[in-house]
Amino acid sequence: MDILIIDDSAFIRAFTRIHLAEAGYEVGEMNPTSLFDVLQAIHTHRPALVITDYEMPFCNGETLIRAIREDPVIMEVPIMVLSAHRESDLVERLSQWDLAGYIVKPIKPEDLVATVRRHLLPSKP
């Protein structure tokens, strides 16, 4: 799997999955119900990139990012945040976790694909 999308919004998951799949990426998605479930999915599928929301019912994105970065088995998995939060202090605080990118919603499909390609994954044929 190239990309795992973690978001509690079915619309955002579908939007992201459809446009990245059209660009040639293998995309999985999950509606997170617990931190344990998300970490287990990352362990199982070993995605090349995780794209996660910041605001989720089970935990915020920072908690998820910290959990991934502190897990020696998956700590190197690149993470992008896709969020409506634009606060510079939040983006700066999250940058300590070595993010692959921070994308502000709403985003155009072509900008989403370009951001993924530019920050992490090479273009697919």
ROTIBA-708466 format. One record per atom (N, C-alpha, C, CB): residue in three letters; x, z, y. Coordinates in steps of 0.1 Angstrom, whole numbers, plus 5000, padded with zeros to 4 digits. Glycine has a CB too. Example, Ala and Ser with C-alpha at 12.3 -4.5 7.8 and 13.67 -1.06 7.14 Angstrom:
2
ALA513250784943 ALA512350784955 ALA513250784967 ALA511350904955 SER512850714978 SER513750714989 SER512950795000 SER514150574994 
END
This chain:
125
MET500850004988 MET500050005000 MET500950005012 MET499050125000 ASP500649915022 ASP501349915034 ASP500950025044 ASP501149775041 ILE499650035046 ILE499150125056 ILE497950205051 ILE498650045068 LEU498050335054 LEU496850425051 LEU496350475064 LEU497350555042 ILE495050445066 ILE494250485078 ILE493550615075 ILE493350375083 ILE493750715083 ILE493150845082 ILE492350875095 ILE494150965079 ASP491050865093 ASP490150885105 ASP488750935100 ASP490050755114 ASP488151025108 ASP486851065104 ASP485750965108 ASP486551205109 SER486050865116 SER485150765121 SER485150645112 SER485450725135 ALA484050625105 ALA483950505096 ALA484150375104 ALA482550505089 PHE483650375117 PHE483850255125 PHE485250225128 PHE483050265138 ILE486050325132 ILE487450305135 ILE488250265122 ILE488050435141 ARG487950335111 ARG488550295098 ARG488350155095 ARG488050385087 ALA487050105096 ALA486749965093 ALA487349875102 ALA485249945093 PHE487349905115 PHE487949815126 PHE489449795123 PHE487749875140 THR490149905121 THR491549905118 THR491849835105 THR492150045118 ARG491149865095 ARG491349805081 ARG491149655082 ARG490449865071 ILE490049615088 ILE489749465088 ILE490849385095 ILE488349445095 HIS491249435107 HIS492149355115 HIS493549365109 HIS492149415129 LEU493949475104 LEU495249475097 LEU495349395084 LEU495749615095 ALA494249405077 ALA494149325064 ALA494149175068 ALA492849355056 GLU493449135078 GLU493448995082 GLU494948945086 GLU492548965094 ALA495749045091 ALA497149015094 ALA498049015082 ALA497649115105 GLY497449035070 GLY498249035058 GLY498749165053 GLY499448945060 TYR498349275058 TYR498749405053 TYR497749455042 TYR498849505065 GLU498349525033 GLU497449595023 GLU497149735029 GLU498249615009 VAL495849755031 VAL495349875038 VAL494449955030 VAL494649825051 GLY494750085030 GLY493750185024 GLY493250275035 GLY494550265013 GLU492150335032 GLU491550425043 GLU491050545036 GLU490550355051 MET490950655044 MET490250775039 MET489650845050 MET491350865032 ASN488450905046 ASN487750995055 ASN488251135051 ASN486150985054 PRO489051195060 PRO489751315056 PRO488751435055 PRO490851355066 THR488851505044 THR487951625043 THR488851755043 THR487251615030 SER490151745040 SER490951855040 SER492451805042 SER490851945028 LEU493251895047 LEU494651865048 LEU495251835034 LEU495451985055 PHE494851915025 PHE495351895011 PHE495051755006 PHE494752005001 ASP493851715008 ASP493451575003 ASP494251465010 ASP491951555006 VAL494551485023 VAL495351385030 VAL496751385024 VAL495351415045 LEU497351495023 LEU498751505018 LEU498851455004 LEU499251655018 GLN497851484996 GLN497751434982 GLN497751274982 GLN496651494974 ALA496851224990 ALA496751074991 ALA498051014995 ALA495651035001 ILE498751075005 ILE500051015009 ILE501151024998 ILE500651095021 HIS501151134990 HIS501951154979 HIS501651044968 HIS501851294973 THR500451024966 THR499950934955 THR500250784959 THR498550954952 HIS499950744971 HIS499950604974 HIS501250564981 HIS498850574983 ARG502050654986 ARG503250624993 ARG503150505003 ARG504350594983 PRO502350525013 PRO502150415023 PRO503450395031 PRO500950435032 ALA503650265036 ALA504750235044 ALA504450285058 ALA505050085045 LEU503150315061 LEU502750365074 LEU501450445073 LEU502650245085 VAL501350555080 VAL500150625081 VAL499650605096 VAL500250785078 ILE498350565097 ILE497750565111 ILE496650675111 ILE497150425114 THR496750765120 THR495850875120 THR495250905133 THR496551005115 ASP494050955133 ASP493350995145 ASP494051135149 ASP491851005143 TYR493751175162 TYR494251305166 TYR493151405164 TYR494651305181 GLU491851375168 GLU490751475167 GLU490051445154 GLU489751455179 MET490151545145 MET489451535132 MET488851675129 MET490351485120 PRO487751675122 PRO487051805119 PRO487951905111 PRO485851785112 PHE488751855101 PHE489451945093 PHE490752005099 PHE489851875080 CYS491351925108 CYS492551965115 CYS492851865126 CYS493751985106 ASN493651895136 ASN494051795145 ASN495251715140 ASN494351865159 GLY495551605147 GLY496551525143 GLY497951595143 GLY496651405152 GLU498151685152 GLU499451755153 GLU499651835140 GLU499451845165 THR498651905135 THR498751975123 THR499051885111 THR497452055120 LEU498451775110 LEU498651675100 LEU500051625101 LEU497651565100 ILE500551585113 ILE501851535114 ILE502851635110 ILE502051485129 ARG502651765115 ARG503651865111 ARG503751885096 ARG503152005118 ALA502551885089 ALA502551905075 ALA503251785068 ALA501051905070 ILE503151665073 ILE503851555067 ILE505351575069 ILE503351415072 ARG505751605081 ARG507151615085 ARG507851735078 ARG507351625100 GLU507051835074 GLU507651945067 GLU507651935052 GLU506952075072 ASP507051835047 ASP507051805032 ASP508251725029 ASP505651745028 PRO509251775021 PRO510451705018 PRO510251575011 PRO511351785011 VAL509151555004 VAL508851434996 VAL508351325005 VAL507851464985 ILE507551355015 ILE506951245023 ILE507351255038 ILE505451255022 MET508251335041 MET508651355055 MET509051225062 MET509751455056 GLU509551135055 GLU510051005061 GLU508950905063 GLU511150955053 VAL507750925059 VAL506750825061 VAL506450815076 VAL505450875053 PRO506550685081 PRO506250665095 PRO504750695098 PRO506550525099 ILE504550745110 ILE503150785114 ILE502950735128 ILE503050945114 MET501750675129 MET501250625142 MET499950705145 MET500950475143 VAL499750745157 VAL498450815161 VAL497650705169 VAL498750935170 LEU496350705165 LEU495450615172 LEU494350705177 LEU494750505162 SER494350725190 SER493550835196 SER492950785210 SER494350955198 ALA491850845214 ALA491350825227 ALA492050925238 ALA489850855227 HIS492851015233 HIS493551105242 HIS494651035249 HIS494051225234 ARG494651045262 ARG495650975270 ARG496651075277 ARG494950885280 GLU496451205275 GLU497151305282 GLU498651285279 GLU496751445279 SER499451275290 SER500951255288 SER501551375281 SER501551235301 ASP501051495284 ASP501651615278 ASP501451615263 ASP501051745284 LEU500251565258 LEU500051555244 LEU500951455237 LEU498551515241 VAL501051335244 VAL501951235238 VAL503351285238 VAL501851105247 GLU503751345248 GLU505151405248 GLU505351505237 GLU505451465262 ARG504351595236 ARG504451705225 ARG504551635211 ARG503251795226 LEU503751535209 LEU503751475196 LEU505051395193 LEU502551385195 SER505651345204 SER506851265202 SER507951345195 SER507351215216 GLN507951485196 GLN508951565189 GLN508851535174 GLN508751705192 TRP507751485169 TRP507651465154 TRP508051325150 TRP506151485150 ASP508751255159 ASP509351115155 ASP508251025151 ASP510451135144 LEU507250995159 LEU506250905156 LEU506650765157 LEU505050925166 ALA506050675149 ALA506350535150 ALA505650475162 ALA505950465136 GLY504550545167 GLY503850495178 GLY502650575181 GLY503450345176 TYR502150555193 TYR500950625198 TYR500050515205 TYR501350745208 ILE498950495199 ILE498050385203 ILE496850455210 ILE497650295192 VAL496450415222 VAL495250465229 VAL494050375226 VAL495550485244 LYS492950435222 LYS491750365220 LYS490950355233 LYS490850435209 PRO490250255235 PRO490050145227 PRO491250045227 PRO488750065231 ILE491349965217 ILE492449875216 ILE491849735211 ILE493549925207 LYS492349635216 LYS492049495211 LYS492649475198 LYS492449385221 PRO491949405189 PRO492549375175 PRO493949315176 PRO491649285168 GLU494149215185 GLU495549155185 GLU496549255190 GLU495449035194 ASP496149345199 ASP497149445203 ASP497449555192 ASP496549525216 LEU496449585184 LEU496649675173 LEU497649615163 LEU495349705165 VAL497449485159 VAL498349425150 VAL499749405156 VAL497849275146 ALA499849375169 ALA501149355175 ALA501849485176 ALA500949305189 THR501149595178 THR501749735179 THR502349775165 THR500749835184 VAL501549745155 VAL502049785141 VAL503249695138 VAL500949755131 ARG503249575141 ARG504349485138 ARG505649525146 ARG504049335141 ARG505349555159 ARG506549585168 ARG507149715165 ARG506049585182 HIS506349815161 HIS506949945159 HIS507349975145 HIS505950045163 LEU506949895135 LEU507249935122 LEU507449825112 LEU506250025117 LEU506349755110 LEU506349665098 LEU506649525102 LEU505049665091 PRO507449455095 PRO507749315098 PRO506449225096 PRO508849255089 SER506449115103 SER505349025101 SER505148975087 SER505548895111 LYS503948965083 LYS503648915070 LYS503448765070 LYS502348985064 PRO503748695059 PRO503548545059 PRO502148515060 PRO504148485047 
END
